[in-house]
Amino acid sequence: MALLFDAIIVGGGPAGAAAAKACAEGGLRALLVERNALPRSKACSGILVRASVDLVSRHFGAIPPDVLAEPATLQSLRMHFPSGRTLDVPLGGAFVRRGPFDQWLRRAAGVEISEGTTARSFEESADAVTVQCTRGPGEALVVQGRVLIAADGGTSRIVRATAPERHGRLAWYTALQEAWTAPCGLEPGCFHFFAYPSISPYASAYVKDGKTVLEVVAAAGDSAKAAMSRFSELLKRDFGLGEGGRRVCRLGCRVAYAATRGLFCFGSGRILVAGEASGLLNPFGEGISSALASGRIAGEAAVRALRESRVPGDLYRAAVEVERQRTLRQFRYGGYFAGRNVTFDVRKGLSALPVTGRIGVVADLLGWLASLGGPEGPRPEGRLGSR
Ligand SMILES: Cc1cc2nc3c(=O)[nH]c(=O)nc-3n(C[C@H](O)[C@H](O)[C@H](O)COP(=O)(O)OP(=O)(O)OC[C@H]3O[C@@H](n4cnc5c(N)ncnc54)[C@H](O)[C@@H]3O)c2cc1C
């Protein structure tokens, strides 16, 4: 016998928590299903850009001190180029510990939560969606909702089931994050991004809670561990990454940039897909702001649809278009120079440099962008019109 709810939300990251909060505020009886029981570890830097901070403070209130990292904010995204030049792009926002942050968000959402519960499969009928879950070692749980909000992250099982062809059409990268006790000469308070295509399309390092954290994304045909080893060698040679440190954490995950191929997937009918599951992720790997925004939009669409006895899919797809457009804009790299991109204001960073330095850095940036696919970046190849 299935437990009955208005809405079932699968995934307790930022998208799921934001959806749950909107459902609770709209008076829906909602259940949030999260496969992890404890604050989970997620390969993520934990930077909340200003848009994320605005959404969190508007819908959840002030971020508790124990969720904030040390330092609690990063002043800039410092881009390092092989020429030795650097560019500081103002950052601000907040710097959080992902496990406690996600747990705080989902507990503040005000819906029933089933942690340690994995959604395995689902079935959609004319007026409901039934979800088969397992809890703990093999205990079955069957839940039913009039709406299913899939917020189960970039490798979403629900999206794979609803649009199996999409998964194979995406280019998947492996991201690897390591935290070391070894000290480093990198300036704390900055997110150091290394625009070194010979190391990785995305290599970054920063100091967080007294540890040095390194992140790489492996390009097609490369191994993430090999990219990490090249990166740590560079940091040892040029930035004083200390010997003798101990690795305290290694996390990996798979990432795909759906926007570059137009492969977003927002669901249809009674299934709404939010957050990274839908493909919302910007080229710098920033995804929390759109997870919070699209989760909120999905929750609001569910509330409105149930109030007006409508099917929520169309409402959601129309309302989430603003987030789809925002993500696409961030892949048009010309906007970074024109100051049209509010997430990372490259123009502001450039204007702080002396004219000669600016010319060199623009040349570095263009060289790096060319290595990624040209100043306008990879172009969307059309949309997967289905779910
Ligand atoms: C190395 C790296 C660094 C990053 N740094 C940043 C950053 O600094 N700032 C930023 O904004 N973004 C960053 N991102 C991106 C960001 O982490 C994601 O875009 C964001 O977490 C997406 O949120 P979400 O809620 O959609 O999904 P997730 O945060 O992935 O949450 C999905 C949740 O669903 C749960 N789940 C999955 N499947 C099931 C299932 N079957 N049943 C039940 N539960 C399930 C998972 O356990 C998880 O809790 C980074 C990504 C990477 C890889």
The ligand as an ORCA input file, in Angstrom:
! r2SCAN-3c Opt
* xyz 0 1
  C      34.173     19.841     -8.279
  C      32.890     20.632     -8.267
  C      32.850     21.873     -7.639
  C      31.674     22.609     -7.617
  N      31.670     23.811     -6.971
  C      30.550     24.563     -6.960
  C      30.518     25.795     -6.268
  O      31.491     26.199     -5.620
  N      29.378     26.534     -6.323
  C      28.286     26.115     -7.013
  O      27.300     26.850     -7.078
  N      28.278     24.931     -7.642
  C      29.372     24.117     -7.609
  N      29.346     22.906     -8.216
  C      28.081     22.421     -8.796
  C      27.098     22.055     -7.679
  O      27.716     21.177     -6.768
  C      25.833     21.396     -8.256
  O      25.438     22.041     -9.443
  C      24.686     21.452     -7.245
  O      25.011     20.675     -6.119
  C      23.397     20.939     -7.871
  O      22.409     20.857     -6.881
  P      21.211     19.814     -7.020
  O      20.346     19.993     -5.834
  O      20.618     19.923     -8.352
  O      21.899     18.371     -6.995
  P      22.810     17.713     -5.887
  O      23.439     18.721     -5.021
  O      23.697     16.761     -6.601
  O      21.783     16.914     -4.976
  C      21.157     15.731     -5.427
  C      20.720     14.946     -4.207
  O      19.931     13.830     -4.637
  C      20.292     12.691     -3.893
  N      19.914     11.534     -4.715
  C      20.432     11.173     -5.927
  N      19.803     10.082     -6.400
  C      18.877      9.757     -5.479
  C      17.901      8.713     -5.416
  N      17.766      7.805     -6.405
  N      17.094      8.649     -4.336
  C      17.222      9.559     -3.328
  N      18.134     10.566     -3.344
  C      18.930     10.662     -4.400
  C      21.788     12.846     -3.676
  O      22.238     12.087     -2.576
  C      21.894     14.352     -3.432
  O      21.769     14.672     -2.069
  C      30.500     22.124     -8.239
  C      30.529     20.869     -8.865
  C      31.702     20.130     -8.876
  C      31.719     18.772     -9.521
*
